[in-house]
C-alpha cells in the first residue's frame, strides 16, 4: 500500500525545509501533496547564518507550486503530515483549517514531522500537545513551552507520532525518523 503525505506551508517557507522532504518522499514512492492557503506558486526563502549577524538572515529562494488549497484538503486521506519552517508557519497557523488538520493528525496518532518554526502550527492546538515533548528552532522555545509542551534541546527528537527537528541542517536525520514512524504506522495497521 502506497503512503500519502501532506506538506502544509505557504509563502516564506524555508526552501530546504520544503524541497528536501518533498523530494525525499517522491524518492520513496510516497505520494506527496503540498497545500497552502491558496493554490499558487510559493515564494520560498533561504535562511543562513552569517558571521557577525546575531540571528539568521533571509533571502528569496526558489519558487515552488503548491498542489492544493488548504481548504480543499481532507486530512483523512493522508498517512502523514510534514510542516516545514521558515516564516510560513507564523501565518498559516492562524487558519482554522490548518488547526483542524493538525488536530486530526494528533488525535488519530498519525505521523507528524515539524521542523524549525513548523512547531508554531502545533502550538495553536495546545490541547493536543500539552505534556508532549518536542524540539524546534531555539527562538520557538517560548511558544512551545507556552502551549504546554516540553521543549527538548536536542536537534532531533521523536515523541510517539511527533518527529521534530531544530532546522535545515537536521533534515537527513529528521526524514529518516519521519519515515521510520510512517513505516511503524504501516506495520501496525497490517
C-alpha positions in Angstrom: 0.0 0.0 0.0 1.4 3.4 -1.0 1.6 6.1 1.5 0.3 9.7 1.1 2.0 12.6 2.9 0.7 16.2 3.2 3.0 19.1 3.5 1.4 22.3 4.9 3.1 25.5 4.0 2.9 28.9 2.4 5.0 31.8 1.2 8.3 32.4 3.0 8.7 28.7 3.8 12.4 27.8 4.2 13.5 26.4 0.9 15.5 23.4 2.1 12.8 22.5 4.7 10.2 22.1 2.0 12.2 20.8 -1.0 14.2 18.2 0.9 11.1 16.4 2.5 9.1 16.7 -0.8 11.8 15.1 -2.9 12.7 12.5 -0.3 9.0 11.4 -0.2 9.0 11.2 -4.0 12.2 9.1 -3.9 10.5 6.7 -1.6 7.4 6.4 -3.9 5.3 8.3 -1.4 2.6 10.5 -2.9 3.2 14.0 -1.6 0.8 16.9 -1.7 1.9 20.5 -0.9 -1.0 22.6 0.4 -1.0 26.3 1.1 -3.7 28.9 1.9 -4.3 29.3 -1.8 -3.1 27.0 -4.6 -0.3 29.1 -6.1 3.4 29.4 -6.8 5.0 29.8 -3.4 8.0 32.1 -2.8 10.5 30.1 -0.7 13.2 31.8 1.4 16.8 30.8 2.2 17.8 31.2 5.9 21.5 31.2 6.7 23.9 32.2 9.4 26.5 34.9 8.6 29.4 35.8 10.7 28.7 39.0 12.7 24.9 38.7 12.4 23.3 37.7 15.7 20.3 35.9 14.1 19.7 34.2 10.8 19.4 36.1 7.5 16.7 35.6 4.9 17.0 35.8 1.2 14.5 34.9 -1.6 14.7 31.3 -2.7 13.2 29.2 -5.5 9.6 29.3 -6.5 7.5 26.1 -5.9 4.0 25.2 -6.9 1.6 24.2 -4.2 -0.8 21.5 -5.4 -3.9 22.4 -3.4 -5.6 25.0 -1.3 -5.7 24.1 2.4 -9.5 24.4 2.2 -9.6 21.5 -0.2 -7.7 19.1 2.0 -9.3 16.2 3.7 -6.8 15.0 6.3 -8.4 11.6 6.5 -6.9 10.9 3.0 -3.3 11.3 4.3 -1.0 9.0 6.3 1.5 11.6 7.4 1.9 15.4 7.8 5.1 17.5 7.4 5.2 21.1 8.5 8.4 22.9 7.3 9.7 26.1 8.9 10.6 29.5 7.7 8.1 32.3 8.3 5.2 30.4 6.7 4.1 28.7 9.9 3.7 32.2 11.6 0.7 33.0 9.3 -0.7 29.6 8.2 -1.2 28.7 11.9 -4.0 31.3 12.2 -6.0 29.5 9.5 -8.8 27.4 11.3 -8.5 24.6 8.6 -4.7 24.3 9.3 -5.6 23.9 13.0 -8.2 21.3 12.2 -5.7 19.4 10.1 -3.0 19.4 12.8 -5.6 18.4 15.4 -6.7 15.4 13.2 -3.1 14.1 12.9 -2.6 14.4 16.7 -5.9 12.9 17.6 -5.5 10.0 15.2 -1.9 9.4 16.2 -0.7 9.7 12.6 3.0 10.7 11.9 3.7 14.4 12.1 7.0 16.0 11.2 7.7 19.6 12.3 11.0 21.3 11.7 12.2 24.6 12.8 9.3 27.1 13.1 6.9 24.4 12.0 6.2 23.7 15.6 4.3 27.0 15.7 1.4 25.3 14.0 1.2 22.7 16.8 1.1 25.4 19.4 -2.3 26.5 18.1 -3.8 23.2 19.1 -2.3 23.2 22.5 -4.9 20.9 24.0 -3.3 18.1 21.9 0.3 18.8 22.6 0.2 19.5 26.4 2.8 17.3 28.1 4.2 16.2 24.7 8.0 16.6 24.1 9.4 18.3 21.0 12.2 20.4 19.7 12.1 23.4 17.4 14.3 26.2 16.4 15.5 27.7 19.6 13.6 31.0 19.1 10.4 29.0 19.2 11.0 27.6 22.6 8.8 30.2 24.4 5.8 29.3 22.2 6.4 25.5 22.5 6.5 25.8 26.3 3.5 28.2 26.4 1.5 25.6 24.6 2.1 23.2 27.5 4.6 21.0 25.5 8.1 20.2 26.9 10.9 21.8 24.9 13.8 19.4 24.2 17.2 21.0 23.4 18.3 18.1 21.1 18.4 18.9 17.4 16.2 16.0 16.6 13.5 14.4 18.8 10.8 11.8 18.5 7.8 11.6 20.9 5.5 8.9 19.6 4.0 10.2 16.4 5.7 13.6 16.5 9.1 13.9 14.8 10.6 17.3 15.5 13.9 19.0 14.4 15.7 22.2 15.0 16.4 23.4 11.5 17.5 22.5 7.9 20.9 21.1 8.9 19.0 18.3 10.7 16.9 17.3 7.7 18.7 13.9 7.0 18.0 12.6 10.5 14.6 14.3 10.5 13.4 12.5 7.4 14.9 9.1 8.5 13.0 9.4 11.7 9.8 10.5 10.0 10.0 7.6 7.6 10.6 5.2 10.5 7.4 6.5 12.3 5.5 6.3 9.0 6.6 2.7 8.5 5.7 1.8 12.1 2.2 3.0 11.4 2.1 0.8 8.3 3.3 -2.3 10.2 0.8 -1.7 13.0 -2.1 -1.5 10.5 -1.3 -4.8 8.7 
